[in-house]
Amino acid sequence: MPIQVPQRTSSSSPADLALQLSDALHQQGDRRRADALLELITAAGEGDDRIALRRAEAALEQGNAPEALRLLARIWESGSLDPRIEAMLALCALATGMNDVAESLTADADKSLDHAVVRLLLAAARGESARMAIAGTSTESMFLLRAHLRTLAQCGRADLVGAFARADLGLPGVANIVQGLPTDTAPSREVASPSLEATRADFAACWRGPAANASANWAWTIGREIASGERTLLLTPWPEAFATALGHARVTTIAPVRALGAHLVADPEQLPIAPGRFQHVVAAGWLGYALNPENALREVCRVSGHEAQIHVLSAGPAAAGESDMTLSLNALERLGSRVGLAECAGVARTDAGMPATPARAEVVLLRGVRRCV
Protein backbone atom coordinates (compact mmCIF):
# COMPACT_ATOMS: atom_id res chain seq x y z
CA MET A 1 0.00 0.00 0.00
CA PRO A 2 1.59 3.28 -1.08
CA ILE A 3 2.20 5.85 1.58
CA GLN A 4 0.81 9.30 0.75
CA VAL A 5 2.67 12.24 2.17
CA PRO A 6 0.60 15.45 2.22
CA GLN A 7 2.36 18.40 0.60
CA ARG A 8 1.86 21.98 1.59
CA THR A 9 0.61 24.19 -1.20
CA SER A 10 1.18 27.89 -1.00
CA SER A 11 -2.01 29.86 -1.37
CA SER A 12 -2.00 33.11 -3.32
CA SER A 13 -4.40 35.94 -2.81
CA PRO A 14 -6.66 37.07 -5.68
CA ALA A 15 -4.52 40.20 -5.97
CA ASP A 16 -1.34 38.11 -6.34
CA LEU A 17 -2.94 35.91 -8.98
CA ALA A 18 -4.28 38.95 -10.84
CA LEU A 19 -0.84 40.58 -10.92
CA GLN A 20 0.79 37.37 -12.15
CA LEU A 21 -1.80 36.89 -14.88
CA SER A 22 -1.56 40.58 -15.84
CA ASP A 23 2.22 40.24 -16.17
CA ALA A 24 1.75 37.20 -18.38
CA LEU A 25 -0.70 39.04 -20.62
CA HIS A 26 1.69 41.98 -20.85
CA GLN A 27 4.50 39.67 -21.91
CA GLN A 28 2.24 38.31 -24.65
CA GLY A 29 1.58 41.85 -25.84
CA ASP A 30 -2.09 41.92 -24.79
CA ARG A 31 -1.99 45.13 -22.74
CA ARG A 32 -5.71 45.80 -23.13
CA ARG A 33 -6.72 42.54 -21.43
CA ALA A 34 -4.02 42.95 -18.78
CA ASP A 35 -5.41 46.35 -17.80
CA ALA A 36 -9.01 45.09 -17.98
CA LEU A 37 -8.12 42.25 -15.62
CA LEU A 38 -6.74 44.63 -12.97
CA GLU A 39 -9.81 46.84 -13.32
CA LEU A 40 -12.06 43.81 -12.87
CA ILE A 41 -10.28 42.60 -9.73
CA THR A 42 -10.53 46.11 -8.27
CA ALA A 43 -14.26 46.27 -9.01
CA ALA A 44 -14.66 42.93 -7.24
CA GLY A 45 -13.24 44.47 -4.08
CA GLU A 46 -10.01 42.46 -4.17
CA GLY A 47 -7.64 45.26 -5.19
CA ASP A 48 -4.68 46.46 -3.15
CA ASP A 49 -2.06 49.19 -3.39
CA ARG A 50 0.03 47.24 -5.88
CA ILE A 51 -2.88 46.91 -8.29
CA ALA A 52 -3.84 50.55 -7.91
CA LEU A 53 -0.25 51.59 -8.58
CA ARG A 54 -0.06 49.34 -11.64
CA ARG A 55 -3.32 50.80 -12.97
CA ALA A 56 -2.10 54.34 -12.32
CA GLU A 57 1.09 53.68 -14.27
CA ALA A 58 -0.97 52.26 -17.15
CA ALA A 59 -3.24 55.32 -17.09
CA LEU A 60 -0.24 57.64 -17.31
CA GLU A 61 1.14 55.67 -20.25
CA GLN A 62 -2.20 56.24 -21.98
CA GLY A 63 -2.13 59.97 -21.16
CA ASN A 64 -4.99 59.76 -18.65
CA ALA A 65 -3.64 61.92 -15.81
CA PRO A 66 -7.07 62.43 -14.10
CA GLU A 67 -7.58 58.67 -13.75
CA ALA A 68 -4.04 58.15 -12.46
CA LEU A 69 -4.60 60.98 -9.99
CA ARG A 70 -7.78 59.33 -8.68
CA LEU A 71 -6.09 55.95 -8.23
CA LEU A 72 -2.99 57.35 -6.54
CA ALA A 73 -4.99 59.64 -4.26
CA ARG A 74 -6.82 56.59 -2.92
CA ILE A 75 -3.50 54.93 -2.00
CA TRP A 76 -2.02 58.09 -0.51
CA GLU A 77 -5.11 58.85 1.57
CA SER A 78 -5.06 55.31 2.96
CA GLY A 79 -1.76 56.16 4.68
CA SER A 80 0.87 54.88 2.27
CA LEU A 81 4.38 55.97 3.32
CA ASP A 82 6.00 55.15 -0.03
CA PRO A 83 7.63 58.41 -1.24
CA ARG A 84 7.27 57.25 -4.86
CA ILE A 85 3.48 57.22 -4.49
CA GLU A 86 3.52 60.80 -3.21
CA ALA A 87 5.86 61.96 -5.98
CA MET A 88 3.74 60.29 -8.68
CA LEU A 89 0.65 61.90 -7.20
CA ALA A 90 2.38 65.27 -7.39
CA LEU A 91 3.29 64.66 -11.03
CA CYS A 92 -0.33 63.76 -11.85
CA ALA A 93 -1.53 66.90 -10.04
CA LEU A 94 0.87 68.97 -12.13
CA ALA A 95 -0.36 67.29 -15.33
CA THR A 96 -3.99 68.06 -14.48
CA GLY A 97 -3.29 71.70 -13.60
CA MET A 98 -3.53 71.34 -9.81
CA ASN A 99 -0.32 73.25 -9.16
CA ASP A 100 -1.17 74.04 -5.55
CA VAL A 101 -1.52 70.31 -4.81
CA ALA A 102 1.77 69.57 -6.55
CA GLU A 103 3.43 72.28 -4.46
CA SER A 104 2.07 70.87 -1.22
CA LEU A 105 3.14 67.31 -2.02
CA THR A 106 6.67 68.37 -2.94
CA ALA A 107 7.18 70.84 -0.08
CA ASP A 108 10.00 68.60 1.13
CA ALA A 109 11.93 68.40 -2.14
CA ASP A 110 14.77 66.50 -0.44
CA LYS A 111 12.54 63.51 0.37
CA SER A 112 13.46 61.77 -2.89
CA LEU A 113 14.83 62.43 -6.33
CA ASP A 114 11.28 62.17 -7.73
CA HIS A 115 10.12 64.92 -5.36
CA ALA A 116 12.98 67.18 -6.38
CA VAL A 117 12.33 66.68 -10.10
CA VAL A 118 8.59 67.38 -9.84
CA ARG A 119 9.36 70.49 -7.77
CA LEU A 120 11.74 71.61 -10.50
CA LEU A 121 9.07 71.09 -13.18
CA LEU A 122 6.61 73.08 -11.07
CA ALA A 123 9.10 75.96 -10.83
CA ALA A 124 9.47 75.92 -14.61
CA ALA A 125 5.70 75.93 -15.09
CA ARG A 126 5.43 79.03 -12.90
CA GLY A 127 8.27 80.80 -14.64
CA GLU A 128 10.40 80.86 -11.49
CA SER A 129 14.15 81.10 -11.65
CA ALA A 130 14.99 78.00 -9.63
CA ARG A 131 18.35 76.60 -8.60
CA MET A 132 17.73 73.25 -6.99
CA ALA A 133 20.34 70.78 -5.91
CA ILE A 134 18.93 67.47 -7.14
CA ALA A 135 20.13 64.43 -5.24
CA GLY A 136 21.54 61.48 -7.12
CA THR A 137 23.91 61.23 -10.02
CA SER A 138 23.59 63.69 -12.87
CA THR A 139 22.75 60.91 -15.32
CA GLU A 140 19.99 59.56 -13.07
CA SER A 141 18.52 63.05 -12.68
CA MET A 142 18.55 63.70 -16.41
CA PHE A 143 16.89 60.38 -17.21
CA LEU A 144 14.19 61.01 -14.61
CA LEU A 145 13.56 64.52 -15.94
CA ARG A 146 13.22 63.11 -19.44
CA ALA A 147 10.79 60.42 -18.24
CA HIS A 148 8.61 62.94 -16.37
CA LEU A 149 8.58 65.34 -19.32
CA ARG A 150 7.56 62.52 -21.65
CA THR A 151 4.72 61.65 -19.26
CA LEU A 152 3.55 65.27 -19.24
CA ALA A 153 3.64 65.35 -23.04
CA GLN A 154 1.59 62.12 -23.22
CA CYS A 155 -0.97 63.75 -20.92
CA GLY A 156 -1.37 66.69 -23.31
CA ARG A 157 0.80 69.13 -21.37
CA ALA A 158 3.26 70.07 -24.09
CA ASP A 159 3.07 73.58 -22.65
CA LEU A 160 4.85 72.34 -19.51
CA VAL A 161 7.56 70.78 -21.68
CA GLY A 162 7.98 74.10 -23.44
CA ALA A 163 8.06 75.95 -20.13
CA PHE A 164 10.84 73.65 -18.92
CA ALA A 165 12.81 74.22 -22.12
CA ARG A 166 12.60 78.01 -21.69
CA ALA A 167 13.09 78.18 -17.91
CA ASP A 168 16.25 79.44 -16.24
CA LEU A 169 16.96 76.37 -14.12
CA GLY A 170 20.74 76.24 -14.35
CA LEU A 171 20.73 72.68 -15.73
CA PRO A 172 23.18 71.48 -18.38
CA GLY A 173 21.94 69.75 -21.49
CA VAL A 174 18.32 70.97 -21.34
CA ALA A 175 18.10 70.88 -25.13
CA ASN A 176 19.03 67.20 -25.11
CA ILE A 177 16.47 66.43 -22.42
CA VAL A 178 13.53 67.86 -24.41
CA GLN A 179 14.78 66.75 -27.82
CA GLY A 180 12.02 64.95 -29.71
CA LEU A 181 9.29 65.88 -27.22
CA PRO A 182 6.40 68.13 -28.30
CA THR A 183 6.61 71.64 -26.92
CA ASP A 184 4.02 74.38 -26.78
CA THR A 185 3.43 77.78 -25.26
CA ALA A 186 1.06 78.50 -22.41
CA PRO A 187 -2.06 80.60 -23.06
CA SER A 188 -1.45 84.33 -22.86
CA ARG A 189 -4.35 84.85 -20.43
CA GLU A 190 -5.17 88.04 -22.31
CA VAL A 191 -8.85 88.94 -22.22
CA ALA A 192 -10.34 88.81 -25.71
CA SER A 193 -12.94 91.19 -27.12
CA PRO A 194 -14.64 89.59 -30.13
CA SER A 195 -16.87 91.87 -32.14
CA LEU A 196 -20.52 91.57 -31.19
CA GLU A 197 -21.62 92.65 -34.66
CA ALA A 198 -19.35 90.13 -36.41
CA THR A 199 -20.45 87.37 -34.03
CA ARG A 200 -24.09 88.05 -34.80
CA ALA A 201 -23.32 88.10 -38.52
CA ASP A 202 -21.69 84.65 -38.26
CA PHE A 203 -24.74 83.28 -36.54
CA ALA A 204 -27.14 84.80 -39.01
CA ALA A 205 -25.23 83.11 -41.83
CA CYS A 206 -24.43 79.73 -40.28
CA TRP A 207 -26.62 78.92 -37.26
CA ARG A 208 -29.40 76.41 -37.93
CA GLY A 209 -30.41 75.87 -34.33
CA PRO A 210 -33.05 77.56 -32.19
CA ALA A 211 -33.03 81.14 -30.94
CA ALA A 212 -30.32 82.57 -33.21
CA ASN A 213 -30.26 85.96 -31.46
CA ALA A 214 -29.98 84.56 -27.94
CA SER A 215 -27.41 81.99 -29.11
CA ALA A 216 -25.30 84.71 -30.72
CA ASN A 217 -25.26 86.70 -27.49
CA TRP A 218 -24.29 83.53 -25.60
CA ALA A 219 -21.42 82.79 -27.99
CA TRP A 220 -20.13 86.36 -27.71
CA THR A 221 -20.22 86.18 -23.90
CA ILE A 222 -18.29 82.90 -23.92
CA GLY A 223 -15.74 84.35 -26.31
CA ARG A 224 -15.02 87.11 -23.82
CA GLU A 225 -14.44 84.54 -21.05
CA ILE A 226 -11.92 82.46 -23.03
CA ALA A 227 -8.41 83.90 -22.98
CA SER A 228 -6.22 84.02 -26.05
CA GLY A 229 -4.64 80.66 -26.78
CA GLU A 230 -6.68 78.63 -24.28
CA ARG A 231 -7.37 75.06 -25.38
CA THR A 232 -11.04 74.95 -26.36
CA LEU A 233 -13.20 72.12 -27.68
CA LEU A 234 -16.15 73.19 -29.83
CA LEU A 235 -18.91 70.59 -30.21
CA THR A 236 -21.59 71.66 -32.66
CA PRO A 237 -23.07 70.79 -36.04
CA TRP A 238 -22.53 74.44 -37.13
CA PRO A 239 -18.91 75.32 -36.27
CA GLU A 240 -18.64 78.27 -38.65
CA ALA A 241 -21.16 80.14 -36.51
CA PHE A 242 -18.40 80.51 -33.87
CA ALA A 243 -15.66 81.73 -36.22
CA THR A 244 -15.50 85.21 -34.71
CA ALA A 245 -16.52 84.47 -31.13
CA LEU A 246 -13.74 81.88 -30.67
CA GLY A 247 -11.26 83.11 -33.26
CA HIS A 248 -8.68 83.99 -30.59
CA ALA A 249 -8.74 80.59 -28.85
CA ARG A 250 -6.93 77.36 -29.75
CA VAL A 251 -10.01 75.52 -30.97
CA THR A 252 -10.55 71.88 -31.85
CA THR A 253 -13.91 71.36 -33.52
CA ILE A 254 -15.96 68.16 -33.58
CA ALA A 255 -19.31 67.87 -35.36
CA PRO A 256 -21.88 65.04 -35.22
CA VAL A 257 -22.14 65.17 -39.03
CA ARG A 258 -19.90 66.48 -41.79
CA ALA A 259 -19.74 70.24 -41.50
CA LEU A 260 -17.66 73.10 -42.81
CA GLY A 261 -14.96 73.99 -40.29
CA ALA A 262 -15.12 70.70 -38.36
CA HIS A 263 -11.81 68.96 -37.68
CA LEU A 264 -13.44 65.66 -36.72
CA VAL A 265 -16.81 63.90 -36.96
CA ALA A 266 -17.85 61.79 -33.97
CA ASP A 267 -20.81 60.45 -32.01
CA PRO A 268 -21.59 62.54 -28.93
CA GLU A 269 -21.28 59.48 -26.67
CA GLN A 270 -17.76 58.62 -27.90
CA LEU A 271 -15.36 61.50 -28.45
CA PRO A 272 -11.99 60.59 -30.07
CA ILE A 273 -10.13 62.74 -27.55
CA ALA A 274 -7.84 61.74 -24.68
CA PRO A 275 -8.96 62.66 -21.14
CA GLY A 276 -8.39 66.06 -19.55
CA ARG A 277 -7.25 67.95 -22.63
CA PHE A 278 -9.30 71.17 -22.70
CA GLN A 279 -9.71 74.27 -20.56
CA HIS A 280 -13.08 75.12 -22.11
CA VAL A 281 -15.71 72.99 -23.84
CA VAL A 282 -18.51 74.64 -25.81
CA ALA A 283 -21.36 72.25 -26.70
CA ALA A 284 -23.94 74.04 -28.85
CA GLY A 285 -26.83 71.93 -30.11
CA TRP A 286 -24.66 68.90 -29.35
CA LEU A 287 -26.84 66.97 -26.90
CA GLY A 288 -29.67 66.94 -29.44
CA TYR A 289 -27.63 64.50 -31.54
CA ALA A 290 -27.04 62.09 -28.67
CA LEU A 291 -29.03 58.92 -28.08
CA ASN A 292 -28.13 59.29 -24.39
CA PRO A 293 -27.58 62.94 -23.36
CA GLU A 294 -26.18 61.94 -19.96
CA ASN A 295 -23.45 59.80 -21.54
CA ALA A 296 -22.69 62.58 -23.99
CA LEU A 297 -22.26 65.07 -21.15
CA ARG A 298 -20.04 62.58 -19.30
CA GLU A 299 -17.82 62.47 -22.37
CA VAL A 300 -17.65 66.27 -22.28
CA CYS A 301 -16.45 66.05 -18.67
CA ARG A 302 -13.96 63.31 -19.48
CA VAL A 303 -12.09 65.39 -22.06
CA SER A 304 -12.10 68.50 -19.84
CA GLY A 305 -9.21 69.37 -17.58
CA HIS A 306 -9.31 70.33 -13.92
CA GLU A 307 -11.22 73.60 -13.38
CA ALA A 308 -12.33 73.54 -17.03
CA GLN A 309 -15.36 75.62 -17.94
CA ILE A 310 -18.24 73.69 -19.56
CA HIS A 311 -20.71 75.69 -21.66
CA VAL A 312 -23.83 73.91 -22.99
CA LEU A 313 -26.66 75.15 -25.21
CA SER A 314 -29.74 73.06 -25.90
CA ALA A 315 -33.09 73.63 -27.55
CA GLY A 316 -35.80 74.46 -25.04
CA PRO A 317 -39.46 73.33 -24.84
CA ALA A 318 -40.67 76.21 -27.03
CA ALA A 319 -38.43 74.96 -29.87
CA ALA A 320 -40.33 71.66 -30.18
CA GLY A 321 -40.84 70.86 -33.84
CA GLU A 322 -37.66 72.71 -34.83
CA SER A 323 -35.24 70.40 -33.02
CA ASP A 324 -35.03 66.61 -32.69
CA MET A 325 -34.71 66.88 -28.91
CA THR A 326 -35.56 69.57 -26.38
CA LEU A 327 -34.59 69.85 -22.74
CA SER A 328 -36.14 71.85 -19.97
CA LEU A 329 -33.88 73.97 -17.79
CA ASN A 330 -34.45 71.65 -14.82
CA ALA A 331 -33.58 68.59 -16.89
CA LEU A 332 -30.34 70.17 -18.16
CA GLU A 333 -29.30 71.22 -14.67
CA ARG A 334 -30.00 67.71 -13.36
CA LEU A 335 -27.83 66.26 -16.11
CA GLY A 336 -25.02 68.60 -15.11
CA SER A 337 -25.31 67.56 -11.48
CA ARG A 338 -25.43 63.84 -12.31
CA VAL A 339 -22.19 63.95 -14.29
CA GLY A 340 -20.44 65.80 -11.45
CA LEU A 341 -20.23 69.38 -12.69
CA ALA A 342 -19.56 71.89 -9.94
CA GLU A 343 -21.06 75.39 -9.76
CA CYS A 344 -23.70 74.13 -12.18
CA ALA A 345 -26.24 76.81 -13.13
CA GLY A 346 -28.50 77.40 -16.09
CA VAL A 347 -30.78 79.99 -17.60
CA ALA A 348 -33.70 79.88 -20.02
CA ARG A 349 -34.02 82.44 -22.81
CA THR A 350 -36.39 83.51 -25.54
CA ASP A 351 -35.06 84.23 -29.01
CA ALA A 352 -34.77 87.90 -28.06
CA GLY A 353 -32.45 86.93 -25.21
CA MET A 354 -34.93 87.71 -22.46
CA PRO A 355 -35.52 85.42 -19.44
CA ALA A 356 -38.20 82.85 -20.22
CA THR A 357 -40.64 80.75 -18.26
CA PRO A 358 -40.08 76.99 -18.61
CA ALA A 359 -42.76 76.53 -21.24
CA ARG A 360 -41.63 79.53 -23.33
CA ALA A 361 -37.90 78.82 -23.30
CA GLU A 362 -36.57 78.52 -26.85
CA VAL A 363 -33.05 77.82 -25.66
CA VAL A 364 -31.60 76.67 -22.33
CA LEU A 365 -28.01 77.42 -21.35
CA LEU A 366 -25.84 75.68 -18.78
CA ARG A 367 -22.48 76.52 -17.30
CA GLY A 368 -20.45 74.34 -14.94
CA VAL A 369 -16.93 73.59 -13.78
CA ARG A 370 -15.25 70.20 -14.03
CA ARG A 371 -13.07 69.28 -11.07
CA CYS A 372 -11.00 66.10 -11.15
CA VAL A 373 -11.28 65.49 -7.39
C-alpha positions in Angstrom: 0.0 0.0 0.0 1.6 3.3 -1.1 2.2 5.8 1.6 0.8 9.3 0.7 2.7 12.2 2.2 0.6 15.4 2.2 2.4 18.4 0.6 1.9 22.0 1.6 0.6 24.2 -1.2 1.2 27.9 -1.0 -2.0 29.9 -1.4 -2.0 33.1 -3.3 -4.4 35.9 -2.8 -6.7 37.1 -5.7 -4.5 40.2 -6.0 -1.3 38.1 -6.3 -2.9 35.9 -9.0 -4.3 38.9 -10.8 -0.8 40.6 -10.9 0.8 37.4 -12.1 -1.8 36.9 -14.9 -1.6 40.6 -15.8 2.2 40.2 -16.2 1.7 37.2 -18.4 -0.7 39.0 -20.6 1.7 42.0 -20.8 4.5 39.7 -21.9 2.2 38.3 -24.7 1.6 41.8 -25.8 -2.1 41.9 -24.8 -2.0 45.1 -22.7 -5.7 45.8 -23.1 -6.7 42.5 -21.4 -4.0 43.0 -18.8 -5.4 46.4 -17.8 -9.0 45.1 -18.0 -8.1 42.2 -15.6 -6.7 44.6 -13.0 -9.8 46.8 -13.3 -12.1 43.8 -12.9 -10.3 42.6 -9.7 -10.5 46.1 -8.3 -14.3 46.3 -9.0 -14.7 42.9 -7.2 -13.2 44.5 -4.1 -10.0 42.5 -4.2 -7.6 45.3 -5.2 -4.7 46.5 -3.1 -2.1 49.2 -3.4 0.0 47.2 -5.9 -2.9 46.9 -8.3 -3.8 50.6 -7.9 -0.2 51.6 -8.6 -0.1 49.3 -11.6 -3.3 50.8 -13.0 -2.1 54.3 -12.3 1.1 53.7 -14.3 -1.0 52.3 -17.2 -3.2 55.3 -17.1 -0.2 57.6 -17.3 1.1 55.7 -20.2 -2.2 56.2 -22.0 -2.1 60.0 -21.2 -5.0 59.8 -18.7 -3.6 61.9 -15.8 -7.1 62.4 -14.1 -7.6 58.7 -13.8 -4.0 58.1 -12.5 -4.6 61.0 -10.0 -7.8 59.3 -8.7 -6.1 56.0 -8.2 -3.0 57.3 -6.5 -5.0 59.6 -4.3 -6.8 56.6 -2.9 -3.5 54.9 -2.0 -2.0 58.1 -0.5 -5.1 58.9 1.6 -5.1 55.3 3.0 -1.8 56.2 4.7 0.9 54.9 2.3 4.4 56.0 3.3 6.0 55.2 0.0 7.6 58.4 -1.2 7.3 57.3 -4.9 3.5 57.2 -4.5 3.5 60.8 -3.2 5.9 62.0 -6.0 3.7 60.3 -8.7 0.7 61.9 -7.2 2.4 65.3 -7.4 3.3 64.7 -11.0 -0.3 63.8 -11.8 -1.5 66.9 -10.0 0.9 69.0 -12.1 -0.4 67.3 -15.3 -4.0 68.1 -14.5 -3.3 71.7 -13.6 -3.5 71.3 -9.8 -0.3 73.3 -9.2 -1.2 74.0 -5.5 -1.5 70.3 -4.8 1.8 69.6 -6.5 3.4 72.3 -4.5 2.1 70.9 -1.2 3.1 67.3 -2.0 6.7 68.4 -2.9 7.2 70.8 -0.1 10.0 68.6 1.1 11.9 68.4 -2.1 14.8 66.5 -0.4 12.5 63.5 0.4 13.5 61.8 -2.9 14.8 62.4 -6.3 11.3 62.2 -7.7 10.1 64.9 -5.4 13.0 67.2 -6.4 12.3 66.7 -10.1 8.6 67.4 -9.8 9.4 70.5 -7.8 11.7 71.6 -10.5 9.1 71.1 -13.2 6.6 73.1 -11.1 9.1 76.0 -10.8 9.5 75.9 -14.6 5.7 75.9 -15.1 5.4 79.0 -12.9 8.3 80.8 -14.6 10.4 80.9 -11.5 14.2 81.1 -11.7 15.0 78.0 -9.6 18.3 76.6 -8.6 17.7 73.2 -7.0 20.3 70.8 -5.9 18.9 67.5 -7.1 20.1 64.4 -5.2 21.5 61.5 -7.1 23.9 61.2 -10.0 23.6 63.7 -12.9 22.7 60.9 -15.3 20.0 59.6 -13.1 18.5 63.0 -12.7 18.5 63.7 -16.4 16.9 60.4 -17.2 14.2 61.0 -14.6 13.6 64.5 -15.9 13.2 63.1 -19.4 10.8 60.4 -18.2 8.6 62.9 -16.4 8.6 65.3 -19.3 7.6 62.5 -21.7 4.7 61.7 -19.3 3.5 65.3 -19.2 3.6 65.3 -23.0 1.6 62.1 -23.2 -1.0 63.8 -20.9 -1.4 66.7 -23.3 0.8 69.1 -21.4 3.3 70.1 -24.1 3.1 73.6 -22.7 4.9 72.3 -19.5 7.6 70.8 -21.7 8.0 74.1 -23.4 8.1 76.0 -20.1 10.8 73.7 -18.9 12.8 74.2 -22.1 12.6 78.0 -21.7 13.1 78.2 -17.9 16.3 79.4 -16.2 17.0 76.4 -14.1 20.7 76.2 -14.4 20.7 72.7 -15.7 23.2 71.5 -18.4 21.9 69.7 -21.5 18.3 71.0 -21.3 18.1 70.9 -25.1 19.0 67.2 -25.1 16.5 66.4 -22.4 13.5 67.9 -24.4 14.8 66.7 -27.8 12.0 65.0 -29.7 9.3 65.9 -27.2 6.4 68.1 -28.3 6.6 71.6 -26.9 4.0 74.4 -26.8 3.4 77.8 -25.3 1.1 78.5 -22.4 -2.1 80.6 -23.1 -1.5 84.3 -22.9 -4.4 84.9 -20.4 -5.2 88.0 -22.3 -8.9 88.9 -22.2 -10.3 88.8 -25.7 -12.9 91.2 -27.1 -14.6 89.6 -30.1 -16.9 91.9 -32.1 -20.5 91.6 -31.2 -21.6 92.6 -34.7 -19.4 90.1 -36.4 -20.4 87.4 -34.0 -24.1 88.1 -34.8 -23.3 88.1 -38.5 -21.7 84.6 -38.3 -24.7 83.3 -36.5 -27.1 84.8 -39.0 -25.2 83.1 -41.8 -24.4 79.7 -40.3 -26.6 78.9 -37.3 -29.4 76.4 -37.9 -30.4 75.9 -34.3 -33.1 77.6 -32.2 -33.0 81.1 -30.9 -30.3 82.6 -33.2 -30.3 86.0 -31.5 -30.0 84.6 -27.9 -27.4 82.0 -29.1 -25.3 84.7 -30.7 -25.3 86.7 -27.5 -24.3 83.5 -25.6 -21.4 82.8 -28.0 -20.1 86.4 -27.7 -20.2 86.2 -23.9 -18.3 82.9 -23.9 -15.7 84.3 -26.3 -15.0 87.1 -23.8 -14.4 84.5 -21.0 -11.9 82.5 -23.0 -8.4 83.9 -23.0 -6.2 84.0 -26.0 -4.6 80.7 -26.8 -6.7 78.6 -24.3 -7.4 75.1 -25.4 -11.0 74.9 -26.4 -13.2 72.1 -27.7 -16.1 73.2 -29.8 -18.9 70.6 -30.2 -21.6 71.7 -32.7 -23.1 70.8 -36.0 -22.5 74.4 -37.1 -18.9 75.3 -36.3 -18.6 78.3 -38.7 -21.2 80.1 -36.5 -18.4 80.5 -33.9 -15.7 81.7 -36.2 -15.5 85.2 -34.7 -16.5 84.5 -31.1 -13.7 81.9 -30.7 -11.3 83.1 -33.3 -8.7 84.0 -30.6 -8.7 80.6 -28.9 -6.9 77.4 -29.7 -10.0 75.5 -31.0 -10.6 71.9 -31.8 -13.9 71.4 -33.5 -16.0 68.2 -33.6 -19.3 67.9 -35.4 -21.9 65.0 -35.2 -22.1 65.2 -39.0 -19.9 66.5 -41.8 -19.7 70.2 -41.5 -17.7 73.1 -42.8 -15.0 74.0 -40.3 -15.1 70.7 -38.4 -11.8 69.0 -37.7 -13.4 65.7 -36.7 -16.8 63.9 -37.0 -17.9 61.8 -34.0 -20.8 60.4 -32.0 -21.6 62.5 -28.9 -21.3 59.5 -26.7 -17.8 58.6 -27.9 -15.4 61.5 -28.5 -12.0 60.6 -30.1 -10.1 62.7 -27.5 -7.8 61.7 -24.7 -9.0 62.7 -21.1 -8.4 66.1 -19.5 -7.2 67.9 -22.6 -9.3 71.2 -22.7 -9.7 74.3 -20.6 -13.1 75.1 -22.1 -15.7 73.0 -23.8 -18.5 74.6 -25.8 -21.4 72.3 -26.7 -23.9 74.0 -28.8 -26.8 71.9 -30.1 -24.7 68.9 -29.4 -26.8 67.0 -26.9 -29.7 66.9 -29.4 -27.6 64.5 -31.5 -27.0 62.1 -28.7 -29.0 58.9 -28.1 -28.1 59.3 -24.4 -27.6 62.9 -23.4 -26.2 61.9 -20.0 -23.5 59.8 -21.5 -22.7 62.6 -24.0 -22.3 65.1 -21.2 -20.0 62.6 -19.3 -17.8 62.5 -22.4 -17.6 66.3 -22.3 -16.5 66.1 -18.7 -14.0 63.3 -19.5 -12.1 65.4 -22.1 -12.1 68.5 -19.8 -9.2 69.4 -17.6 -9.3 70.3 -13.9 -11.2 73.6 -13.4 -12.3 73.5 -17.0 -15.4 75.6 -17.9 -18.2 73.7 -19.6 -20.7 75.7 -21.7 -23.8 73.9 -23.0 -26.7 75.1 -25.2 -29.7 73.1 -25.9 -33.1 73.6 -27.5 -35.8 74.5 -25.0 -39.5 73.3 -24.8 -40.7 76.2 -27.0 -38.4 75.0 -29.9 -40.3 71.7 -30.2 -40.8 70.9 -33.8 -37.7 72.7 -34.8 -35.2 70.4 -33.0 -35.0 66.6 -32.7 -34.7 66.9 -28.9 -35.6 69.6 -26.4 -34.6 69.8 -22.7 -36.1 71.8 -20.0 -33.9 74.0 -17.8 -34.5 71.6 -14.8 -33.6 68.6 -16.9 -30.3 70.2 -18.2 -29.3 71.2 -14.7 -30.0 67.7 -13.4 -27.8 66.3 -16.1 -25.0 68.6 -15.1 -25.3 67.6 -11.5 -25.4 63.8 -12.3 -22.2 64.0 -14.3 -20.4 65.8 -11.5 -20.2 69.4 -12.7 -19.6 71.9 -9.9 -21.1 75.4 -9.8 -23.7 74.1 -12.2 -26.2 76.8 -13.1 -28.5 77.4 -16.1 -30.8 80.0 -17.6 -33.7 79.9 -20.0 -34.0 82.4 -22.8 -36.4 83.5 -25.5 -35.1 84.2 -29.0 -34.8 87.9 -28.1 -32.4 86.9 -25.2 -34.9 87.7 -22.5 -35.5 85.4 -19.4 -38.2 82.9 -20.2 -40.6 80.7 -18.3 -40.1 77.0 -18.6 -42.8 76.5 -21.2 -41.6 79.5 -23.3 -37.9 78.8 -23.3 -36.6 78.5 -26.8 -33.1 77.8 -25.7 -31.6 76.7 -22.3 -28.0 77.4 -21.3 -25.8 75.7 -18.8 -22.5 76.5 -17.3 -20.4 74.3 -14.9 -16.9 73.6 -13.8 -15.2 70.2 -14.0 -13.1 69.3 -11.1 -11.0 66.1 -11.1 -11.3 65.5 -7.4 
